């Protein structure tokens, strides 16, 4: 699985890195970013939870 963020729509709420810090972090510009190429298997559920909880629905989880 891979995660993608439409950073143009990110509102910098910080929910995704607080839910799944193994995949998401806040970048130097204040917006969330994905910093892994592939979501580790043991945190896939947390990454999906972060995507589902995104208040502006800019996080997308895709199967490879």
N, C-alpha and C positions, 0 to 999 in steps of 0.2 A: 504494500500500500504506500501511496505517496500523498503528501499534503501540499496544497497550494493555497496562497492567499492573494486575493485581489487587493493589493496594498492601496490602490486609489480609493477604495471604499472604507479602509480601516479607520476607526475612530479612536484608536489608542486606549481602549478600555482596560487592557491587560488581562482579560479573562483567559485567553488561550494559553499564555505562558504560566499562569497560576494553576490552570487545570492540567496542562501537559508540558512541563518544562523540558522534557526530553526531546521535544519536537519543535516547540515554539519559543521565541524570545522577543524581547523588545529591542529593535535595532537602534543605532545611534541617532537616527532621524525621528525617533519616538513612535514609529509604526511597528506593528508586529511583523515577524518574518519566520519562515521555516528555515531551520539551519541543519537539517539532515536530509540526505538524498532519499532514504527510505525509512518509513516509520518502523522502529523496532517492534517485533511481534508482541513482546510483553507489554507494550503501551498502546497498542492499536485501539483498545476500547477507550482509553483516556483521550486520544487524539480525536476520535469520533465524537466523544462527549464535548470536547472543546469546539468542534465544528458545529454541533447541534446547538450549543449555548451561545454562539457568536450573535450579538444583538443586531448586527447588520448583515449577517449571512454571507460573509466574504471568504470563508474558509471552505475548501472543497477537498474531500478525501476520495481518492480514486484507486481502484485496483490497477496493478501494473500489467 
